[in-house]
Amino acid sequence: MKTLIRERKVTPIDVKRAISAAQDDLRKAQELLDLMMEYKPNTDQKRRIVLYGGSHKRASAKNIFSEAIKPQIEQNIVVSLPEEVRVGLIEATKSLRMAPEELAAKVLSDWLRTQGFVS
């Protein structure tokens, strides 16, 4: 995986996504990376790879990938942010190398889970 990053075939965040989706199974993570390099999923599909892999531990890499790239109905939410939050979001996306939408979805999901609204 380090070689793929050095050769700029994958990004560090994609490696993190694959490892997270594979729940630290490096063989499965490598298979996911191979699929990501071959089929070039968009950011939403990459986010769903992590979500699906995280909730389906026994799923194979091919299964995780195929479920994540299936078309899904999604809802866009527009949120007005105070200036300091907007600046913080920009800094966080640069630091974490994540798309703003992906970071916002992760933060919202985590908050809803800790509040008991999502299991």
C-alpha positions as CSV (number, residue, x, y, z in Angstrom):
1,M,0.0,0.0,0.0
2,K,2.9,2.3,0.8
3,T,4.3,1.7,-2.7
4,L,0.9,2.5,-4.3
5,I,0.9,5.8,-2.4
6,R,4.5,6.6,-3.4
7,E,3.7,5.8,-7.0
8,R,0.6,8.1,-6.7
9,K,-1.7,5.4,-7.8
10,V,-3.9,5.9,-4.7
11,T,-4.2,8.6,-2.1
12,P,-3.5,8.2,1.6
13,I,-7.2,8.8,2.4
14,D,-8.2,6.0,0.0
15,V,-5.8,3.6,1.9
16,K,-7.4,4.7,5.2
17,R,-10.8,4.1,3.7
18,A,-9.9,0.6,2.5
19,I,-8.4,-0.3,5.8
20,S,-11.4,1.0,7.7
21,A,-13.8,-0.8,5.4
22,A,-11.9,-4.0,5.7
23,Q,-11.8,-3.6,9.5
24,D,-8.0,-3.8,9.6
25,D,-7.9,-7.0,7.4
26,L,-4.9,-5.9,5.2
27,R,-5.6,-8.6,2.5
28,K,-9.2,-7.4,2.2
29,A,-8.0,-3.8,2.2
30,Q,-5.6,-4.5,-0.6
31,E,-8.4,-6.1,-2.6
32,L,-10.6,-3.0,-2.0
33,L,-7.8,-0.7,-3.2
34,D,-7.3,-2.8,-6.3
35,L,-11.1,-2.5,-7.1
36,M,-10.9,1.3,-6.4
37,M,-8.0,1.7,-8.7
38,E,-9.7,-0.3,-11.4
39,Y,-13.3,1.2,-11.3
40,K,-12.6,4.7,-9.9
41,P,-15.6,5.2,-7.6
42,N,-16.7,8.7,-6.8
43,T,-16.5,10.3,-3.3
44,D,-20.0,9.2,-2.3
45,Q,-19.3,5.6,-3.3
46,K,-16.0,5.6,-1.4
47,R,-17.9,6.9,1.7
48,R,-20.3,4.0,1.3
49,I,-17.5,1.5,1.0
50,V,-16.4,2.5,4.5
51,L,-19.9,2.5,5.8
52,Y,-20.9,-0.9,4.3
53,G,-17.6,-2.5,5.3
54,G,-17.9,-1.2,8.8
55,S,-21.3,-2.7,9.3
56,H,-20.7,-6.0,7.4
57,K,-17.5,-7.5,8.9
58,R,-17.8,-10.8,7.1
59,A,-18.5,-9.4,3.7
60,S,-15.8,-10.0,1.0
61,A,-14.0,-7.1,-0.6
62,K,-16.0,-7.7,-3.9
63,N,-19.3,-7.7,-1.9
64,I,-18.4,-4.5,-0.1
65,F,-17.4,-2.8,-3.3
66,S,-20.4,-3.9,-5.3
67,E,-22.9,-2.8,-2.5
68,A,-21.2,0.5,-2.2
69,I,-21.4,1.4,-5.9
70,K,-25.0,0.5,-6.3
71,P,-27.1,3.6,-7.1
72,Q,-28.6,5.1,-3.9
73,I,-31.1,7.7,-3.2
74,E,-29.4,10.5,-1.3
75,Q,-30.7,13.7,0.2
76,N,-28.7,16.9,0.0
77,I,-29.0,19.2,3.0
78,V,-28.0,22.8,2.9
79,V,-26.7,24.2,6.2
80,S,-25.7,27.8,6.8
81,L,-22.6,27.8,8.9
82,P,-21.2,30.6,11.1
83,E,-17.9,32.0,9.7
84,E,-15.7,30.3,12.4
85,V,-17.3,26.9,11.7
86,R,-16.9,27.4,7.9
87,V,-13.2,28.2,8.4
88,G,-12.8,25.2,10.7
89,L,-14.4,23.0,8.1
90,I,-12.0,24.2,5.5
91,E,-9.0,23.6,7.7
92,A,-10.3,20.1,8.7
93,T,-10.8,19.0,5.1
94,K,-7.3,20.1,4.2
95,S,-5.8,18.4,7.2
96,L,-7.8,15.2,6.9
97,R,-7.7,15.2,3.1
98,M,-11.4,14.6,2.9
99,A,-14.1,16.2,0.8
100,P,-16.3,18.7,2.8
101,E,-19.4,16.6,2.2
102,E,-17.7,13.5,3.4
103,L,-16.4,15.1,6.6
104,A,-19.8,16.7,7.3
105,A,-21.6,13.3,6.8
106,K,-19.1,11.6,9.1
107,V,-19.5,14.2,11.8
108,L,-23.3,14.1,11.6
109,S,-23.4,10.3,11.6
110,D,-21.0,10.1,14.6
111,W,-23.1,12.7,16.5
112,L,-26.4,11.0,15.8
113,R,-24.8,7.6,16.9
114,T,-23.5,9.0,20.2
115,Q,-26.9,10.7,20.9
116,G,-28.6,7.3,20.4
117,F,-30.6,8.2,17.3
118,V,-28.7,5.7,15.1
119,S,-27.6,2.3,16.1
